[in-house]
Amino acid sequence: MNSGGTSPSLPGYALGPSLFVYAVLAIFLALRCRSAPGAFVLIAVAIRLGMSAAPFISFSPSGVGLSWNALMSCLVIGTGSFIVRRSKMLSYALPPVLALVCVIAISGLVNDRIPESVETILKYGYFAILALTVHDACRSEGPDPFLGKLLLVLLLPVVLQLESLGLGVVKASEGDGSASYIGGYNHEASFSLLLMATLLAVSMNQRISIKLQFLVAAVCALGVILANYRTAMGAMVPMIIALLVVNGMRKVVKNQQIYAIGVVSLAILCIVPIVLSLFAERFETLTILLQNPGLPLKDPGAFTYEERQVMSGRAFIWAEYLKIWAEAPTLQKFVGFGADAWEDYFNLYAHNTLVSTVFEFGIAGVSLMVLLWAWMITIAWRCGPPLSWIFVASHLGFTLLNMATMPFWMIEGLVFYALLCGVSLFAFDLARRAEGGARENLPPQPSPPSGWKQSPSDKATPGPAVGI
């Protein structure tokens, strides 16, 4: 059992064949795509999942001054920039991202942290390219067939976790001796984010049977529990609730849907207390923060021993970051200390996206980060129910995740958010053009066999369903 900061890797005799079979599967699925964006997304995600499963390789130097991880991310951005279609969705997706990138660049110039700023900007470029190509893939392939293929690509962490269980490859994640089975991935956070992406993909696919959706959701939830990552456990709750509510309505006639929602809600109210009681010990310090929400604003030197333990020390870490930022000159308060400046002050990253952003990019940066989240949630909400409920619940889960870790700092987190935003943009585009067609009195088209709204002027036809 490994008690360090990273998990031990799976033995080569297990990892090697698994990655080989996975590569063959990913290539096969990409070849079945009818468009470049669809194939690109599948290959880009598969490359990231495969490299994350072998951190001893992906974090090593590539020979060109970058790690293999960084090099592949640059290749994804470069290739994707040629594949992304120039459409009206660019004007919906890019403005908040570009504004945030401008602040990052300004902060880098002010604080003389240009190389670090370039690296951070590349991460936002990765997110933007992937989100836009996900939108294009849904438009070219049909959302459900594309999500079916992507779901198969996203199942690698589940397979590797099963192997780690069978081979006893485990990480000691806490000082209390609790264990994490994460399939040889570098950290519980990145592994759990990939399971959340799997849950998201199956939740948004309206052609998959309800039984299969629940089965995949249960596997993802169990996987996060085995990974022993409390933050992801809490973040998955709104996603699972939304899946239960939406599926409770799929097979119910319209005038009885309110009763179905009531039954599902009652079941949730009965199950949640049981789940909380089973994991009460893991979440007990959270009650201290809920009773004293101003704790992170307290002077770190005045923290009691019990307060230092809140959320595995996160509240104390936040207080340290906020204290230094509050004592900074006015310019740094506005644009922060620059990308990755925390490394000059602390041993641990902030474990909170907003705290980290205000420290590195100031009031301007954190304001634009919140704007980006609000912008994307608004787009998701405007897609219309029932899919908008899944989108918004997933945005809520992602926001909760950002309150106790930093998915924007990890490519796996950007994969999840890009998938969510890309599919939301596609659904929003359909709803927007459907409203325009209705105003122009265009003849209605037959509804597709799913919860997706079909625009009267949409000429894209869904591809064949994936055999899952």
Phi, psi and omega in degrees: 000131182266129180252011180278192183281342181237162182274148172294147181282158172293149178298150184302325182292342176261315184291316183303304179299323180298315180291327178295311179298321180296318179298318178297317179297314182298318179294318179300314180294321179295322179292336178281348178289150181263000184218157177296317179300319180298312179296321181299312182298315181299315181291319180298315180293319180298319179299316181295316180296318180294318180291323179296331180284347180232066185298335179294341175259312188295331180268358180277156180297143181268348182101354179241021178090358180235155171289162177300324177301309182295320180297315180293325177297319178296319178295322178297315180297314181296314180293316182297328181296335177274340184268328182303132180277141178278103183223177180295340180295338177298323181287341177271326188269326192274328186308309181293328179291315180296321178297318179294321178298321178298318179295319178299317179295317179297316179299322178295320179292317182296321185259007180055048177233055184292313180300318179295323179293321178299318179297318179293319179298323178298325178296319178290329174295321177300313179299312184297315180297315183292319180297317181291322178287330172298316176301313181295323179295317177299322181290324183275319186268339195092133188299316184290314175300319179295315180294329176296316177295317181296325179300318178296322178294325184281355184278357180304313180302325179296315180297315182291329176293320176299321178293321179293327175294314182292327183264356179072027177274107189220151178245136173276106191270340184229162177293345181274003177088005179292150188250151177234124175257106186232023171062027180084003177291163189291325185205155179300325184296308181296321179296314182295325178297324179290324175293324176294323177295323177296315176300319179297314182298318181286330180291325183278345182278112185272355178267341180289142181295155180298320180298318180291322176300314180294324179297312179296320179298319179294320178296318179295316180296316178296323179297320178292323177296317178292330175287341174063043181245101186300321183301316179290327177303313180292323183291332181282342184302306180298329179294317180290321177299315180298320178297319178297316182293313182296317179290333175294341181259344188296325185252019182244137178295156191301318185284357177246005184295327180297325178289322178297318178297320179297317180295315179297318180297319178296319179297319179297317180297331179280325185280320186303312179300325179295315179297317180297323180291326180292329183245025183301321182295326181288336185247009190296325181288343179297329180297328178297318180291322179295326178282338181224073185295342179275006183303318180296343180271357181283151176298126182305328181291343182263003180291136173279171180299316181296321180291330178291341181269353185301126179051050179056035176087004184296317182300321178293320178298315179300318181298321179296316179298312185292329179295313181294320178296318181295332181269001183283161174299163185303319181299316179292329175299326184274319183244002176077188183264357178104161182300134178060020179293341180302331181296337179277348186240329190228162175269340183237143175290168195289340182058029176196120185298319182291319178297315179297319182292318179293328178288318185272326186233009170069194181298321180298315182293314183291328177295318180288330175296314178297322177298317178301313179298314181296322179300310183290325177294321178298316177300317179298318182294325183284356177290334180091148181290158002273346184296326180299331178294319178294316180299310184295319178298322178291321174298319178297315178299318179294322177295316177300321179298321180292344180280345182226000172205190187226077180297335177289346179273346184243139179299325178299322176293322178291328175298314178300310185292323178294320177298313181298311183290322180296314179290323176299318178298320178297312181296322177296319179298317177299313181296320181295315181286333175294319177295321178295320178294324179294321179293331180269004178059040176285149181296137181290151178253156177302141180288142177291159183281055179196186180275006182279137177279127182263126178287140177299333182261005182279121182259000177283134180248137180298144177280178180296145180291146178283143183283074176230000000 
